Amino acid sequence: MRTTIDLPDPLFRVVKSLASEKGISLKDFFTEALQRAVSQPPSLGQRMDLPPVRSVGGKRIPVRSNAQLAELLEKEELGKLR
């Protein structure tokens, strides 16, 4: 089945890079990620600890959502342009 999804550009760059590092296509990367997500759903009431993300300044910042991750990545990309 085909579908279209919109991803923030910074998140797409990260995903594309990870797929390339693994030597797999984006289709296979997304398929594997979604299979993992649905095969091991968190039990109700269980909090999932998200991995910290290093900011440009080296400070660890906990990311709470894809939107926050995309925002951090975009800020990092903009910082590289300055």
N, CA, C and O atoms as CSV, one atom per row, in Angstrom:
chain,resi,resn,atom,element,x,y,z
A,1,MET,N,N,0.850,-1.177,0.000
A,1,MET,CA,C,0.000,0.000,0.000
A,1,MET,C,C,0.895,1.239,0.000
A,1,MET,O,O,1.938,1.264,0.654
A,2,ARG,N,N,0.490,2.227,-0.714
A,2,ARG,CA,C,1.209,3.488,-0.759
A,2,ARG,C,C,0.480,4.517,0.097
A,2,ARG,O,O,-0.747,4.518,0.194
A,3,THR,N,N,1.265,5.385,0.708
A,3,THR,CA,C,0.689,6.495,1.462
A,3,THR,C,C,1.670,7.655,1.416
A,3,THR,O,O,2.838,7.474,1.070
A,4,THR,N,N,1.208,8.820,1.757
A,4,THR,CA,C,2.046,10.008,1.793
A,4,THR,C,C,2.034,10.564,3.206
A,4,THR,O,O,0.979,10.691,3.827
A,5,ILE,N,N,3.210,10.892,3.704
A,5,ILE,CA,C,3.299,11.525,5.021
A,5,ILE,C,C,4.150,12.780,4.888
A,5,ILE,O,O,5.036,12.855,4.037
A,6,ASP,N,N,3.875,13.755,5.730
A,6,ASP,CA,C,4.661,14.988,5.770
A,6,ASP,C,C,5.548,14.942,6.998
A,6,ASP,O,O,5.064,14.782,8.118
A,7,LEU,N,N,6.845,15.081,6.786
A,7,LEU,CA,C,7.812,15.111,7.878
A,7,LEU,C,C,8.518,16.460,7.864
A,7,LEU,O,O,8.764,17.021,6.797
A,8,PRO,N,N,8.842,16.982,9.037
A,8,PRO,CA,C,9.673,18.190,9.054
A,8,PRO,C,C,11.015,17.881,8.374
A,8,PRO,O,O,11.562,16.791,8.542
A,9,ASP,N,N,11.532,18.832,7.618
A,9,ASP,CA,C,12.783,18.621,6.886
A,9,ASP,C,C,13.926,18.119,7.765
A,9,ASP,O,O,14.630,17.192,7.365
A,10,PRO,N,N,14.137,18.703,8.957
A,10,PRO,CA,C,15.245,18.208,9.788
A,10,PRO,C,C,15.073,16.740,10.183
A,10,PRO,O,O,16.044,15.984,10.195
A,11,LEU,N,N,13.852,16.339,10.504
A,11,LEU,CA,C,13.601,14.950,10.873
A,11,LEU,C,C,13.834,14.037,9.673
A,11,LEU,O,O,14.403,12.955,9.818
A,12,PHE,N,N,13.401,14.462,8.500
A,12,PHE,CA,C,13.612,13.661,7.293
A,12,PHE,C,C,15.101,13.458,7.037
A,12,PHE,O,O,15.524,12.359,6.679
A,13,ARG,N,N,15.902,14.514,7.218
A,13,ARG,CA,C,17.350,14.381,7.001
A,13,ARG,C,C,17.955,13.354,7.939
A,13,ARG,O,O,18.815,12.571,7.536
A,14,VAL,N,N,17.509,13.353,9.196
A,14,VAL,CA,C,18.024,12.384,10.170
A,14,VAL,C,C,17.625,10.968,9.761
A,14,VAL,O,O,18.457,10.061,9.772
A,15,VAL,N,N,16.368,10.778,9.403
A,15,VAL,CA,C,15.877,9.451,9.011
A,15,VAL,C,C,16.614,8.961,7.769
A,15,VAL,O,O,17.029,7.804,7.709
A,16,LYS,N,N,16.778,9.831,6.787
A,16,LYS,CA,C,17.469,9.455,5.556
A,16,LYS,C,C,18.911,9.051,5.857
A,16,LYS,O,O,19.423,8.085,5.292
A,17,SER,N,N,19.552,9.789,6.742
A,17,SER,CA,C,20.932,9.481,7.119
A,17,SER,C,C,21.015,8.137,7.840
A,17,SER,O,O,21.915,7.345,7.563
A,18,LEU,N,N,20.093,7.874,8.757
A,18,LEU,CA,C,20.092,6.605,9.490
A,18,LEU,C,C,19.861,5.430,8.552
A,18,LEU,O,O,20.508,4.390,8.682
A,19,ALA,N,N,18.948,5.591,7.615
A,19,ALA,CA,C,18.691,4.522,6.643
A,19,ALA,C,C,19.938,4.270,5.801
A,19,ALA,O,O,20.286,3.121,5.527
A,20,SER,N,N,20.592,5.319,5.403
A,20,SER,CA,C,21.809,5.184,4.602
A,20,SER,C,C,22.909,4.474,5.389
A,20,SER,O,O,23.604,3.610,4.855
A,21,GLU,N,N,23.061,4.843,6.660
A,21,GLU,CA,C,24.066,4.191,7.516
A,21,GLU,C,C,23.797,2.693,7.646
A,21,GLU,O,O,24.728,1.889,7.701
A,22,LYS,N,N,22.518,2.328,7.695
A,22,LYS,CA,C,22.149,0.912,7.804
A,22,LYS,C,C,22.189,0.208,6.455
A,22,LYS,O,O,22.091,-1.018,6.390
A,23,GLY,N,N,22.334,0.976,5.376
A,23,GLY,CA,C,22.375,0.401,4.040
A,23,GLY,C,C,21.026,-0.112,3.565
A,23,GLY,O,O,20.954,-1.085,2.815
A,24,ILE,N,N,19.945,0.552,4.007
A,24,ILE,CA,C,18.599,0.134,3.608
A,24,ILE,C,C,17.842,1.317,3.011
A,24,ILE,O,O,18.229,2.471,3.193
A,25,SER,N,N,16.774,1.019,2.305
A,25,SER,CA,C,15.951,2.073,1.701
A,25,SER,C,C,15.102,2.760,2.771
A,25,SER,O,O,14.910,2.238,3.869
A,26,LEU,N,N,14.604,3.936,2.419
A,26,LEU,CA,C,13.692,4.628,3.335
A,26,LEU,C,C,12.450,3.784,3.593
A,26,LEU,O,O,11.946,3.740,4.715
A,27,LYS,N,N,11.958,3.116,2.555
A,27,LYS,CA,C,10.780,2.261,2.710
A,27,LYS,C,C,11.053,1.190,3.765
A,27,LYS,O,O,10.241,0.982,4.666
A,28,ASP,N,N,12.200,0.510,3.652
A,28,ASP,CA,C,12.543,-0.536,4.616
A,28,ASP,C,C,12.759,0.035,6.016
A,28,ASP,O,O,12.387,-0.588,7.010
A,29,PHE,N,N,13.367,1.232,6.089
A,29,PHE,CA,C,13.592,1.867,7.393
A,29,PHE,C,C,12.262,2.141,8.094
A,29,PHE,O,O,12.086,1.806,9.266
A,30,PHE,N,N,11.322,2.759,7.358
A,30,PHE,CA,C,10.019,3.066,7.950
A,30,PHE,C,C,9.255,1.787,8.299
A,30,PHE,O,O,8.596,1.718,9.336
A,31,THR,N,N,9.346,0.781,7.435
A,31,THR,CA,C,8.652,-0.472,7.702
A,31,THR,C,C,9.171,-1.103,8.988
A,31,THR,O,O,8.385,-1.536,9.830
A,32,GLU,N,N,10.499,-1.157,9.143
A,32,GLU,CA,C,11.085,-1.727,10.366
A,32,GLU,C,C,10.687,-0.923,11.602
A,32,GLU,O,O,10.333,-1.492,12.635
A,33,ALA,N,N,10.747,0.388,11.491
A,33,ALA,CA,C,10.414,1.246,12.642
A,33,ALA,C,C,8.953,1.073,13.053
A,33,ALA,O,O,8.645,0.998,14.243
A,34,LEU,N,N,8.063,1.011,12.079
A,34,LEU,CA,C,6.648,0.846,12.392
A,34,LEU,C,C,6.350,-0.548,12.935
A,34,LEU,O,O,5.514,-0.700,13.826
A,35,GLN,N,N,7.025,-1.564,12.407
A,35,GLN,CA,C,6.833,-2.919,12.933
A,35,GLN,C,C,7.268,-2.989,14.394
A,35,GLN,O,O,6.593,-3.612,15.214
A,36,ARG,N,N,8.392,-2.353,14.724
A,36,ARG,CA,C,8.847,-2.329,16.126
A,36,ARG,C,C,7.841,-1.590,17.004
A,36,ARG,O,O,7.543,-2.018,18.119
A,37,ALA,N,N,7.328,-0.484,16.493
A,37,ALA,CA,C,6.399,0.327,17.280
A,37,ALA,C,C,5.109,-0.418,17.595
A,37,ALA,O,O,4.593,-0.312,18.708
A,38,VAL,N,N,4.585,-1.161,16.643
A,38,VAL,CA,C,3.319,-1.847,16.887
A,38,VAL,C,C,3.499,-3.204,17.553
A,38,VAL,O,O,2.550,-3.725,18.140
A,39,SER,N,N,4.684,-3.789,17.477
A,39,SER,CA,C,4.871,-5.105,18.089
A,39,SER,C,C,5.158,-5.010,19.587
A,39,SER,O,O,4.963,-5.984,20.314
A,40,GLN,N,N,5.610,-3.872,20.047
A,40,GLN,CA,C,5.923,-3.712,21.464
A,40,GLN,C,C,5.314,-2.422,21.999
A,40,GLN,O,O,6.038,-1.530,22.440
A,41,PRO,N,N,3.995,-2.318,21.965
A,41,PRO,CA,C,3.391,-1.092,22.480
A,41,PRO,C,C,3.570,-1.005,24.004
A,41,PRO,O,O,3.549,-2.031,24.685
A,42,PRO,N,N,3.742,0.192,24.536
A,42,PRO,CA,C,3.865,0.323,25.988
A,42,PRO,C,C,2.541,-0.040,26.653
A,42,PRO,O,O,1.471,0.232,26.109
A,43,SER,N,N,2.616,-0.648,27.816
A,43,SER,CA,C,1.384,-0.973,28.523
A,43,SER,C,C,0.766,0.314,29.067
A,43,SER,O,O,1.466,1.299,29.302
A,44,LEU,N,N,-0.537,0.294,29.261
A,44,LEU,CA,C,-1.241,1.481,29.723
A,44,LEU,C,C,-0.670,1.967,31.043
A,44,LEU,O,O,-0.412,1.185,31.958
A,45,GLY,N,N,-0.482,3.253,31.117
A,45,GLY,CA,C,0.015,3.849,32.343
A,45,GLY,C,C,1.525,3.781,32.488
A,45,GLY,O,O,2.077,4.356,33.426
A,46,GLN,N,N,2.205,3.091,31.579
A,46,GLN,CA,C,3.660,2.990,31.660
A,46,GLN,C,C,4.275,4.152,30.900
A,46,GLN,O,O,3.946,4.401,29.740
A,47,ARG,N,N,5.163,4.850,31.566
A,47,ARG,CA,C,5.838,5.977,30.938
A,47,ARG,C,C,7.043,5.479,30.146
A,47,ARG,O,O,7.814,4.648,30.625
A,48,MET,N,N,7.191,5.993,28.942
A,48,MET,CA,C,8.346,5.644,28.131
A,48,MET,C,C,9.408,6.716,28.326
A,48,MET,O,O,9.119,7.904,28.185
A,49,ASP,N,N,10.632,6.312,28.648
A,49,ASP,CA,C,11.722,7.264,28.745
A,49,ASP,C,C,12.292,7.483,27.356
A,49,ASP,O,O,12.695,6.542,26.672
A,50,LEU,N,N,12.316,8.738,26.958
A,50,LEU,CA,C,12.838,9.074,25.650
A,50,LEU,C,C,14.323,9.403,25.769
A,50,LEU,O,O,14.751,9.949,26.785
A,51,PRO,N,N,15.097,9.087,24.767
A,51,PRO,CA,C,16.525,9.368,24.841
A,51,PRO,C,C,16.786,10.867,24.818
A,51,PRO,O,O,16.071,11.609,24.145
A,52,PRO,N,N,17.800,11.316,25.544
A,52,PRO,CA,C,18.133,12.738,25.504
A,52,PRO,C,C,18.794,13.080,24.174
A,52,PRO,O,O,19.380,12.216,23.521
A,53,VAL,N,N,18.697,14.321,23.788
A,53,VAL,CA,C,19.327,14.799,22.566
A,53,VAL,C,C,20.302,15.898,22.948
A,53,VAL,O,O,19.968,16.799,23.718
A,54,ARG,N,N,21.499,15.819,22.407
A,54,ARG,CA,C,22.491,16.858,22.696
A,54,ARG,C,C,22.192,18.096,21.875
A,54,ARG,O,O,21.973,18.015,20.667
A,55,SER,N,N,22.185,19.233,22.533
A,55,SER,CA,C,21.982,20.485,21.826
A,55,SER,C,C,23.330,20.959,21.287
A,55,SER,O,O,24.357,20.321,21.515
A,56,VAL,N,N,23.316,22.066,20.584
A,56,VAL,CA,C,24.543,22.604,20.010
A,56,VAL,C,C,25.543,22.938,21.110
A,56,VAL,O,O,26.748,22.774,20.920
A,57,GLY,N,N,25.061,23.400,22.249
A,57,GLY,CA,C,25.942,23.765,23.358
A,57,GLY,C,C,26.434,22.582,24.164
A,57,GLY,O,O,27.185,22.784,25.119
A,58,GLY,N,N,26.057,21.369,23.836
A,58,GLY,CA,C,26.510,20.192,24.552
A,58,GLY,C,C,25.630,19.822,25.734
A,58,GLY,O,O,25.877,18.806,26.383
A,59,LYS,N,N,24.617,20.614,26.030
A,59,LYS,CA,C,23.709,20.332,27.134
A,59,LYS,C,C,22.692,19.276,26.702
A,59,LYS,O,O,22.165,19.346,25.592
A,60,ARG,N,N,22.409,18.292,27.572
A,60,ARG,CA,C,21.423,17.263,27.231
A,60,ARG,C,C,20.016,17.802,27.483
A,60,ARG,O,O,19.710,18.346,28.544
A,61,ILE,N,N,19.183,17.631,26.474
A,61,ILE,CA,C,17.813,18.122,26.543
A,61,ILE,C,C,16.875,16.950,26.293
A,61,ILE,O,O,16.968,16.316,25.241
A,62,PRO,N,N,15.966,16.636,27.228
A,62,PRO,CA,C,15.013,15.543,26.966
A,62,PRO,C,C,13.996,15.978,25.920
A,62,PRO,O,O,13.437,17.071,26.001
A,63,VAL,N,N,13.764,15.124,24.950
A,63,VAL,CA,C,12.808,15.413,23.886
A,63,VAL,C,C,11.510,14.689,24.220
A,63,VAL,O,O,11.526,13.504,24.554
A,64,ARG,N,N,10.407,15.383,24.132
A,64,ARG,CA,C,9.119,14.823,24.515
A,64,ARG,C,C,8.218,14.487,23.335
A,64,ARG,O,O,7.219,13.786,23.498
A,65,SER,N,N,8.561,14.981,22.143
A,65,SER,CA,C,7.703,14.702,20.992
A,65,SER,C,C,8.509,14.831,19.705
A,65,SER,O,O,9.609,15.382,19.702
A,66,ASN,N,N,7.952,14.319,18.617
A,66,ASN,CA,C,8.600,14.471,17.316
A,66,ASN,C,C,8.710,15.935,16.932
A,66,ASN,O,O,9.688,16.351,16.310
A,67,ALA,N,N,7.706,16.715,17.304
A,67,ALA,CA,C,7.723,18.136,16.981
A,67,ALA,C,C,8.889,18.828,17.687
A,67,ALA,O,O,9.564,19.671,17.095
A,68,GLN,N,N,9.127,18.468,18.967
A,68,GLN,CA,C,10.245,19.060,19.690
A,68,GLN,C,C,11.572,18.640,19.070
A,68,GLN,O,O,12.484,19.458,18.947
A,69,LEU,N,N,11.688,17.378,18.681
A,69,LEU,CA,C,12.906,16.901,18.047
A,69,LEU,C,C,13.147,17.654,16.742
A,69,LEU,O,O,14.265,18.094,16.473
A,70,ALA,N,N,12.111,17.801,15.944
A,70,ALA,CA,C,12.244,18.520,14.680
A,70,ALA,C,C,12.659,19.965,14.923
A,70,ALA,O,O,13.482,20.508,14.186
A,71,GLU,N,N,12.095,20.590,15.952
A,71,GLU,CA,C,12.434,21.974,16.274
A,71,GLU,C,C,13.904,22.090,16.681
A,71,GLU,O,O,14.600,23.008,16.246
A,72,LEU,N,N,14.375,21.157,17.518
A,72,LEU,CA,C,15.780,21.175,17.924
A,72,LEU,C,C,16.708,20.967,16.732
A,72,LEU,O,O,17.724,21.650,16.602
A,73,LEU,N,N,16.354,20.021,15.865
A,73,LEU,CA,C,17.183,19.758,14.694
A,73,LEU,C,C,17.208,20.964,13.761
A,73,LEU,O,O,18.248,21.287,13.187
A,74,GLU,N,N,16.068,21.628,13.609
A,74,GLU,CA,C,16.009,22.804,12.748
A,74,GLU,C,C,16.871,23.929,13.315
A,74,GLU,O,O,17.577,24.604,12.567
A,75,LYS,N,N,16.817,24.133,14.633
A,75,LYS,CA,C,17.642,25.165,15.258
A,75,LYS,C,C,19.128,24.850,15.064
A,75,LYS,O,O,19.935,25.747,14.820
A,76,GLU,N,N,19.478,23.565,15.174
A,76,GLU,CA,C,20.864,23.158,14.985
A,76,GLU,C,C,21.303,23.432,13.548
A,76,GLU,O,O,22.398,23.946,13.317
A,77,GLU,N,N,20.440,23.085,12.574
A,77,GLU,CA,C,20.768,23.325,11.167
A,77,GLU,C,C,20.917,24.828,10.905
A,77,GLU,O,O,21.829,25.244,10.192
A,78,LEU,N,N,20.029,25.634,11.475
A,78,LEU,CA,C,20.120,27.083,11.288
A,78,LEU,C,C,21.386,27.632,11.910
A,78,LEU,O,O,21.996,28.556,11.371
A,79,GLY,N,N,21.789,27.067,13.048
A,79,GLY,CA,C,23.015,27.500,13.704
A,79,GLY,C,C,24.244,27.230,12.862
A,79,GLY,O,O,25.209,27.992,12.913
A,80,LYS,N,N,24.225,26.151,12.083
A,80,LYS,CA,C,25.354,25.813,11.223
A,80,LYS,C,C,25.476,26.796,10.064
A,80,LYS,O,O,26.565,26.981,9.521
A,81,LEU,N,N,24.369,27.427,9.683
A,81,LEU,CA,C,24.372,28.355,8.574
A,81,LEU,C,C,24.923,29.719,8.959
A,81,LEU,O,O,25.278,30.521,8.095
A,82,ARG,N,N,24.992,29.971,10.235
A,82,ARG,CA,C,25.458,31.302,10.699
A,82,ARG,C,C,26.941,31.399,10.702
A,82,ARG,O,O,27.491,32.441,11.061
